[in-house]
Amino acid sequence: MQLMSRCTLLLMITVACLADMPLSADEKTKQKKPLNFVFILVDDLGFMDVGCNNPQTFYETPNINQLAQTGMRFTNGYAANPVCSPTRYSIMTGKYPTRVDATNFFSGKRAGKFLPAPLNDKMPLSETTIAEALKEHGYSTFFAGKWHLGPTQEFWPEKQGFDINRGGWHRGGPYGGGKYFSPYGNPRLTDGPKGEHLPDRLASETAQFIDEHRDEPFFAYLAFYSVHTPLMGPGPLVTKYKEKAKRLGLSDQEEFADEEQVFPVDEQRRVRILQNHAVYAAMVESMDKAVGKVLRQLEESGVAENTVVMLTADNGGLSTSEGSPTSNLPLRGGKGWLYEGGIREVFLIRWPGETESGSVCEEPVITTDFYPTILDLAGLPLKPKQHLDGVSLKRLLQGKEPLKRDALYWHYPHYSNQGGIPGGAIRVGDWKLIERFEDGQVHLYHLKEDQSEKQDLAAKYPERVSAMRKQLHKWYQETDAKFLQAKPGGPAPWRPGS
């Protein structure tokens, strides 16, 4: 008995000592919970619409601002395309949409002087989406909101790696029923009480999923229909911003200026130059409140410290069409344009314990990068053939050296609803070249000195133009890019090399 007692006492002392010993870095890593991911995509949100990018914005976005203050804000973050469906494809696959001819919103086929390039209006089921990649490693996956990546249900979220789908189908906006208010007329979202507000409902669905899956790794993808048209907001908030505009003296200021005319329109196209649209402001604040609901749920469910949160938009703010509700100044253009106002985006990532709070990164990044970044942060193997065009941002998030990437590319061989240029673009360092597909005309800008793209330097730097154009054309070939087509009996449009 004495021997047994001594052995028991010795074992207890050993266990106690081991419990007090500091863990090695490897042991700490093993004890960490798997990272969860919350990805938030806002539709049509402009770079200058949020306070963290624009302290003078008319709109109020305290929750998005707080996310920026607790994570990293990228000042040169880009969408892969100036309209929605292609950028959504790039996030889901880590690939440029040009590779599968998904180069316009599904299914936009507007003609101008020429016919647009051929358009594929679905995300191929053969793609391995980020949801499928995570699901293979035990993640529960959830989608809420706008999908717009396929015309029929065999292409909707449930068939592309998501366990749960709340509201994702073929439509590019909330066009059924009461639109932004219940009843929704959406086959993937049950109606709530009459008058329920859509962004709040989508946030509630996301919050419920987070809480129900707090004890297992999860991937929640919240793709707001906001702030896309139709322009509708809660009455009290609309009143609030009407009074705010009046109080700030914005109601009687000049709101619009002349804009470049690209294809024939019934009246001269104009661009908004002033943020004072009360309904749009109400939509922005409603969306921001919904973001706050999701962020609070992470805290309440006890998973905030092991959840990466990402937030971006699918294209620039709507400034030249469909009510033109926002201004992107000093950025030129907006949704549907290859100028910075159409492709530079809100781009935020919070990685608790690793990313310095309130940090700012000026490295150019793009929506194809989210896929490999998520895999890398989760400690899962990268599969370059899947996320072919994306680069992991892990080292940037850790404050380490810049990415090793030659350039960013865009390809938009369409006449946008917003009047944008059919064309391509390339960014190399601080230099950006835009090439028009109707006639092959090129423009060169130095973005660090001229973010408004007012000073065309193409004539001054012909050698740089030649080199960047050659690089862009090589990328066209690598991605099997398609271009404008002649109308029956009409002249042939420009082609690279012609």
ChimeraX attribute file (.defattr): number of C-alpha atoms within 10 A of each C-alpha:
attribute: neighborCount
match mode: 1-to-1
recipient: residues
	/A:1	6
	/A:2	7
	/A:3	8
	/A:4	9
	/A:5	10
	/A:6	11
	/A:7	12
	/A:8	12
	/A:9	11
	/A:10	12
	/A:11	12
	/A:12	12
	/A:13	12
	/A:14	11
	/A:15	10
	/A:16	11
	/A:17	10
	/A:18	11
	/A:19	10
	/A:20	8
	/A:21	8
	/A:22	9
	/A:23	12
	/A:24	9
	/A:25	9
	/A:26	8
	/A:27	10
	/A:28	10
	/A:29	11
	/A:30	10
	/A:31	10
	/A:32	9
	/A:33	14
	/A:34	18
	/A:35	22
	/A:36	25
	/A:37	22
	/A:38	22
	/A:39	18
	/A:40	20
	/A:41	24
	/A:42	25
	/A:43	24
	/A:44	27
	/A:45	25
	/A:46	31
	/A:47	32
	/A:48	27
	/A:49	26
	/A:50	24
	/A:51	20
	/A:52	22
	/A:53	19
	/A:54	12
	/A:55	13
	/A:56	13
	/A:57	18
	/A:58	23
	/A:59	26
	/A:60	21
	/A:61	22
	/A:62	17
	/A:63	22
	/A:64	21
	/A:65	19
	/A:66	16
	/A:67	23
	/A:68	26
	/A:69	18
	/A:70	18
	/A:71	25
	/A:72	25
	/A:73	26
	/A:74	22
	/A:75	19
	/A:76	18
	/A:77	23
	/A:78	29
	/A:79	28
	/A:80	31
	/A:81	36
	/A:82	33
	/A:83	29
	/A:84	26
	/A:85	27
	/A:86	32
	/A:87	30
	/A:88	28
	/A:89	28
	/A:90	29
	/A:91	26
	/A:92	23
	/A:93	28
	/A:94	29
	/A:95	27
	/A:96	28
	/A:97	29
	/A:98	25
	/A:99	14
	/A:100	20
	/A:101	22
	/A:102	26
	/A:103	33
	/A:104	30
	/A:105	26
	/A:106	23
	/A:107	19
	/A:108	15
	/A:109	17
	/A:110	12
	/A:111	16
	/A:112	19
	/A:113	17
	/A:114	22
	/A:115	19
	/A:116	24
	/A:117	22
	/A:118	17
	/A:119	20
	/A:120	18
	/A:121	21
	/A:122	23
	/A:123	27
	/A:124	15
	/A:125	13
	/A:126	7
	/A:127	15
	/A:128	17
	/A:129	23
	/A:130	25
	/A:131	25
	/A:132	18
	/A:133	20
	/A:134	21
	/A:135	18
	/A:136	11
	/A:137	11
	/A:138	11
	/A:139	23
	/A:140	22
	/A:141	24
	/A:142	24
	/A:143	27
	/A:144	28
	/A:145	29
	/A:146	25
	/A:147	26
	/A:148	26
	/A:149	28
	/A:150	22
	/A:151	16
	/A:152	10
	/A:153	13
	/A:154	11
	/A:155	19
	/A:156	23
	/A:157	24
	/A:158	16
	/A:159	12
	/A:160	20
	/A:161	21
	/A:162	24
	/A:163	16
	/A:164	17
	/A:165	20
	/A:166	21
	/A:167	26
	/A:168	25
	/A:169	24
	/A:170	19
	/A:171	18
	/A:172	20
	/A:173	21
	/A:174	22
	/A:175	14
	/A:176	15
	/A:177	13
	/A:178	16
	/A:179	19
	/A:180	25
	/A:181	23
	/A:182	20
	/A:183	20
	/A:184	24
	/A:185	17
	/A:186	19
	/A:187	12
	/A:188	17
	/A:189	19
	/A:190	12
	/A:191	18
	/A:192	14
	/A:193	9
	/A:194	11
	/A:195	14
	/A:196	16
	/A:197	20
	/A:198	28
	/A:199	26
	/A:200	19
	/A:201	20
	/A:202	25
	/A:203	25
	/A:204	17
	/A:205	19
	/A:206	25
	/A:207	22
	/A:208	15
	/A:209	20
	/A:210	26
	/A:211	15
	/A:212	11
	/A:213	18
	/A:214	16
	/A:215	13
	/A:216	14
	/A:217	23
	/A:218	24
	/A:219	26
	/A:220	24
	/A:221	21
	/A:222	26
	/A:223	26
	/A:224	27
	/A:225	27
	/A:226	28
	/A:227	27
	/A:228	20
	/A:229	21
	/A:230	16
	/A:231	19
	/A:232	18
	/A:233	23
	/A:234	16
	/A:235	10
	/A:236	9
	/A:237	18
	/A:238	19
	/A:239	15
	/A:240	14
	/A:241	21
	/A:242	18
	/A:243	14
	/A:244	17
	/A:245	18
	/A:246	12
	/A:247	10
	/A:248	10
	/A:249	11
	/A:250	17
	/A:251	17
	/A:252	9
	/A:253	10
	/A:254	10
	/A:255	18
	/A:256	16
	/A:257	12
	/A:258	12
	/A:259	15
	/A:260	14
	/A:261	14
	/A:262	17
	/A:263	16
	/A:264	11
	/A:265	10
	/A:266	5
	/A:267	7
	/A:268	10
	/A:269	19
	/A:270	18
	/A:271	24
	/A:272	25
	/A:273	22
	/A:274	21
	/A:275	22
	/A:276	27
	/A:277	23
	/A:278	25
	/A:279	21
	/A:280	27
	/A:281	28
	/A:282	26
	/A:283	24
	/A:284	22
	/A:285	22
	/A:286	23
	/A:287	25
	/A:288	23
	/A:289	20
	/A:290	23
	/A:291	25
	/A:292	18
	/A:293	17
	/A:294	24
	/A:295	20
	/A:296	15
	/A:297	20
	/A:298	20
	/A:299	12
	/A:300	13
	/A:301	16
	/A:302	14
	/A:303	20
	/A:304	19
	/A:305	15
	/A:306	18
	/A:307	22
	/A:308	21
	/A:309	21
	/A:310	22
	/A:311	22
	/A:312	23
	/A:313	28
	/A:314	32
	/A:315	33
	/A:316	37
	/A:317	31
	/A:318	28
	/A:319	29
	/A:320	29
	/A:321	17
	/A:322	13
	/A:323	14
	/A:324	21
	/A:325	24
	/A:326	29
	/A:327	30
	/A:328	28
	/A:329	20
	/A:330	14
	/A:331	22
	/A:332	21
	/A:333	30
	/A:334	35
	/A:335	32
	/A:336	32
	/A:337	27
	/A:338	28
	/A:339	23
	/A:340	26
	/A:341	30
	/A:342	30
	/A:343	32
	/A:344	31
	/A:345	30
	/A:346	30
	/A:347	24
	/A:348	25
	/A:349	22
	/A:350	26
	/A:351	24
	/A:352	17
	/A:353	11
	/A:354	12
	/A:355	19
	/A:356	17
	/A:357	18
	/A:358	16
	/A:359	16
	/A:360	18
	/A:361	17
	/A:362	12
	/A:363	16
	/A:364	20
	/A:365	26
	/A:366	27
	/A:367	29
	/A:368	28
	/A:369	21
	/A:370	25
	/A:371	28
	/A:372	28
	/A:373	20
	/A:374	24
	/A:375	18
	/A:376	17
	/A:377	18
	/A:378	17
	/A:379	11
	/A:380	13
	/A:381	10
	/A:382	17
	/A:383	11
	/A:384	13
	/A:385	10
	/A:386	18
	/A:387	26
	/A:388	16
	/A:389	20
	/A:390	24
	/A:391	23
	/A:392	21
	/A:393	22
	/A:394	19
	/A:395	14
	/A:396	18
	/A:397	23
	/A:398	14
	/A:399	15
	/A:400	10
	/A:401	9
	/A:402	13
	/A:403	15
	/A:404	7
	/A:405	12
	/A:406	9
	/A:407	16
	/A:408	18
	/A:409	19
	/A:410	25
	/A:411	29
	/A:412	33
	/A:413	27
	/A:414	29
	/A:415	27
	/A:416	25
	/A:417	17
	/A:418	21
	/A:419	25
	/A:420	24
	/A:421	24
	/A:422	26
	/A:423	24
	/A:424	24
	/A:425	22
	/A:426	22
	/A:427	21
	/A:428	16
	/A:429	15
	/A:430	14
	/A:431	18
	/A:432	22
	/A:433	23
	/A:434	26
	/A:435	22
	/A:436	18
	/A:437	23
	/A:438	21
	/A:439	13
	/A:440	16
	/A:441	12
	/A:442	19
	/A:443	17
	/A:444	26
	/A:445	21
	/A:446	20
	/A:447	17
	/A:448	10
	/A:449	11
	/A:450	15
	/A:451	18
	/A:452	19
	/A:453	21
	/A:454	13
	/A:455	14
	/A:456	15
	/A:457	17
	/A:458	18
	/A:459	12
	/A:460	10
	/A:461	11
	/A:462	12
	/A:463	11
	/A:464	16
	/A:465	21
	/A:466	12
	/A:467	10
	/A:468	22
	/A:469	20
	/A:470	14
	/A:471	16
	/A:472	25
	/A:473	16
	/A:474	13
	/A:475	16
	/A:476	20
	/A:477	11
	/A:478	11
	/A:479	16
	/A:480	13
	/A:481	19
	/A:482	21
	/A:483	24
	/A:484	25
	/A:485	21
	/A:486	16
	/A:487	15
	/A:488	9
	/A:489	6
	/A:490	10
	/A:491	11
	/A:492	14
	/A:493	18
	/A:494	17
	/A:495	14
	/A:496	15
	/A:497	7
	/A:498	7
